Amino acid sequence: MMKVPLLDLQAQYSMIRWEVRAAIDRVCDSQHFILGPEVMALERNISSLCGAQFAVGVSSGTDALLAALMAIGIGPGDEVITSPFSFFATAGVIARLQARPVFVDIDARSFNFNPDGVAAALTGRTKAILPVHLFGRCAEMDDIMEIAAAHGLHVIEDAAQAIAARDRRDRAAGTIGSLGCFSFFPSKNLGAFGDAGMIVTLDGAFAEAVRLLRVHGANPKYYHNIVGGNFRLDELQAAVLRVKLKYLPLWTQARRRNAANYRNLFADAGLLDQIELPEDSAGHVYNQFVIRCPQRDCLQGYLRSRGVATEIYYPIPLHLQKCFQYLGHRRGDFPRAEAASREALALPVYPELTGDQQRYVVEQISSFYFPVRRALDRAVSVA
């Protein structure tokens, strides 16, 4: 039985161990641990990667979203339109500011929210739209930006899973709206050795606002004109990320290659009537390779018993979370998000994944859906 982890960070680290250790030693020797030269260099690197004029390092992807909303003035009573099918932070930061998350159902193929629902969700209290580039695929930003422009709304891009992703017009994720928010959580395509995040923008005033917010609103030190937070990025995390950033194009290429290989393997196995594969797009960076399948939970358990790790993103859509009961939603309000929560399963797709491991994953899925056929194949091979 082969072991296939969902993500193999040890394999990644083994290839860059000494570069990372040298970068960490550089910070340790300097004894400068907060908002120093490593952070400034990483900000320049990310700005160049995205084609954004400004990049501001922050403490996590969650804090990136929070600081971005604070920078555009979101507060009590405001409404922010977003997706019910995302990591909790997407809606959680809205609620933390005493604003109201307003959900729009997703597109069944892309998992991103459907812009067609945005217009119907607008009210006089709507202040912003917060699309999510889920699993590494850009949302339909042209339609979203057109709606935002027509109604004078800011757009905050949740690009936590989409570093280096590009949309249909070859624009970098995070640079299309007012501000874009990245997470460098260890499982992301560009992962730190802990929590870290980044905000990018083309607007100097927004960049300055975020810089002020990340240091408790102090300028100069100990003089506070606004209430911000401790959203500072550590030097150690920035140093590690600078090493990894050099390899991101190769890792992205490998993820896309693995996604393409899965498509061929599933087709060859005759599984396309059972498994719905994620829709591809030119700029998809495959933070996750998420299939949709019947008997999802049983399949996950079977794969676990065969040594294959998977993950469910996300088992409960945001509108049905207990903490959001006050919004008044019921089961059935966003049927496509709810269906995705029942059917979606993420398979390993990390850059170091081998062809043999991928073949093994698809073989085990085939043996789950076609046990008789698989048993016959094994009998023939033995004979």
Buried (B, 14 or more C-beta within 10 A) or exposed (E): EBEBBBBBBEBBEEEBEEBBEEBBEBBEEEEBBEBBBBBBBBBEBBBEBBEBEBBBBBBBBBBBBBBBBBBBEBEEEBBBBBBBBBBBBBBBBBBBBEBBBBBBBBBBEBBBBBBEBBEEBBEEEBBBBBBBBBBBBBBBBBBBBEBBEEEEBBBBBBBBBBBBBBBEEEBBBBBBBBBBBBBBBBBBBBBBBBBBBBBBBBBEEBBBBBBBBBBBBBBEEEEEEEEBBEBBBBBBBBBBBBBBBEBBEEBBEBBBBBBEBBBEBBEEBEBEEBBBBBEEBEBBBBBBBBBBBEEBEEBBEBBEEBBBBBBBBBEEBBBBBEEBEEBEBEEEBBEBBBBBBEBBBBBBBBBBBEEEBBBBBBBBBBBBBBEEEBEEBEEEEEE
